[in-house]
Amino acid sequence: MLVLTRRRNESVILNENIEITILEIDGDQVKVGIKAPKEVEILRKEIMVKIEEENMNALKGNHDLKKFF
């Protein structure tokens, strides 16, 4: 893992076409802005983990259809 220190309004460039900028720092919360091409999917990690869990449950056949109704 690469660890960088950035201040407000400073950025990091990934792969020449993705820019991550620190917008605001308030206590233990940091607002981050991401500029990327539209075809680049950007998900919060907790959403990605939930999707992966749901996909694994679907593959295993662990369906709880009652939670949808």
N, C-alpha and C positions, 0 to 999 in steps of 0.2 A: 504494500500500500504506500502510495506517495502521499506525504503530508506536507501541506503548504500553509503558510500564514498569509492572509489577505486582509486588507482593511476595506472599509466602505468605499464603494465605487471602483475597486480594483477587480481585475478579471483574470481568468485562466482560459486559454484556448486549447481545445481538444480537436485533433484530427483536421486542423486548419479551417473547419467550418462550424464548430460548436463553441460558443462563448458563454462562459459561466461568470456572472458578475455578482458580487456581494452588494446588495441594495441597502440593507439596513441591519443594524445590530441592536437588539433591545434585550438586555439581560442575557438569558440563556437561549434566546430565539434569534435566528439569523434568517433574513429574507434573501433568497437567491433568485436571480433572474437568469433564464437560459434562452439564448438565441440559437436556433438550430433549424436546418431544413425541415420542411413539413413532413417529409418521409421518415424522419427520425422519431421513433416512438419514445416518449419520455413518461415514465411512471414513477410514482413514489414507491419506495421499496416495500412498504407494508401492503400496498395494493398488489404488487407483483407476487409477493408471498401468498396472499390470499387467493389469487387466481391460480397459482401453482397447486395450492392445497385443494381447491375445488376441482381442478383438472384431475389430480390423483384420485380423489374420491369418486369422480365420475368413472374413471378407468376401473376402479375396484368394484364399482356397482353399489357404493354406499350412498344411496339417494334418500334424502329425507324430503319428500315432496310436500309434506305437511307445512314446512316452513315457507313455502311459496303461496299457500292458500290461506 
